[in-house]
Amino acid sequence: AVLMQFSLCYAMMPLLALFLGKAFNLEPAIIAGMVLVGSINGGQASNLCTYIAKGNVALSVLMTTATTLGAIFMTPILCKGL
């Protein structure tokens, strides 16, 4: 589950932002910002929503931690790819 969420966070979400930016013919700087914002995880808000919904909070915290730690090396990779 963690690997799937990590790959969706850093592959599908930035690609979706890139596609939408190109589809709406936006400036390259705006598209770059959309790609970076698209790869940001939910953070503590997602953990709170999981708790309120009586979901698996431990899994939510694990996924948030994985994507937060992954941001250390994934954000420069995404920036270089743009």
Helices and strands as residue ranges (DSSP letters): H 2-7, I 8-12, H 13-23, H 28-38, H 44-52, H 57-81
